Amino acid sequence: MKEFYEFALWQKEDHIASIGCGYGWWEVSLCLHYPAKKMAFVDPLVEKEDIDESIAYFTEKTGLTWKTEVELNPEKIVEKDQIWIFNAWHEFEDRPAMLAKIHKALNEGGIVIIEEEISKYHRLQHDGCGKDLFFEKEIIAEFSQGGFQYVATKTKDEVAVYLKFRK
């Protein structure tokens, strides 16, 4: 968690969206330890009860106080300082359209963080959904074509990396 925060470096006043967040466990845990002003949870599966349960679980477990305003599946994602995509980039069917939405949603200089399992030597498939995993250079090329500047890569573990891009 600390490694992700040190890579993303959001501020207390930042507005963040997490696209494809599932039930929001990562996002709740991160914002509990390192609060943001607002977190938008964007996923057709997530419901208010899921986020409330995550917040209750982590606040009880850590003794920390929840300080981040919650936004659930907003009509439009706008004026964000950061957008996070955890292990979901390979699942998007129309990635160029998603890149355009992300570009429009970010403030100038805003950051996108992708956490993604990647192919390294030959094309791999995701264990959960069976979809093809990208090579790191393919993700970087897609984001560059979408108008983003590649900033850095950080290895998460033996199968996944964090990629950072700036608008």
ABEGO torsion letter per residue (X at the ends): XAAAAAAAGBBAABBBBBBGAEAGAAAAAAAAABBBABBBBBBAABBAAAAAAAAAAAAAAAGBBBABBBBBGBABBBGBABBBBBGAAAABABAAAAAAAAAAABBBGBBBBBBBBBBAABBBBBAAAGBBBBBAAAAAAAAAAAGBBBABBBBABAABBBBBBBX
